[in-house]
Amino acid sequence: MTPSDRRPASASLEFRCYEAADLQSCLALFDENCPEFFSPNERADYAAFLASCIQHYIVCLSGDRIVGAYGLYPRTSGGSALHWILLSPSSQGSGLGTLIMSRAMEALRSSDRFPLYISASHKSAPFFARSGAIETSRIADGWGPGMHRVEMQIVAG
């Protein structure tokens, strides 16, 4: 599929809260992105996260298929954190990631919950940089062999 074959992100998408019944679809979404954007050893962490994250995690559906997911969580120390943003490879390049970041930024602006903290990989960091995120630290192999952890922050929207 070429980018011109993809529908725009806004075409017939539905965002809703994650439900326990979404577990297998979200794990399949993780698997679609592994090992390109996530280290295989992170799957167990994602499964544990899904088992405990009923609140604040959002899935994006195109028809009846989950094509994206993300979580925006308030931090007790202030600000918010973006957790486990995943996009189906078939949706990458369609604008879905930009739409998700726009939704997250709007939620932060309306609640005044900046800064936004993002733990990314060296492969996803350029995407977040386009949304205004600034790298604050980097840990070689921080997510696993060959998958560097990049801490980022968006100060205000």
Secondary structure, DSSP 8 states (H G I E B T S, - for coil): --GGGS--TTTTEEEEE--GGGHHHHHHHHHHTTTTTS-GGGHHHHHHHHHH-TTTEEEEEETTEEEEEEEEEE-TTSSEEEEEEEE-TTTTTTTHHHHHHHHHHHHHHHHT---EEEEEETTTHHHHHHTT-EEEEEEEEEEETTEEEEEEEE---
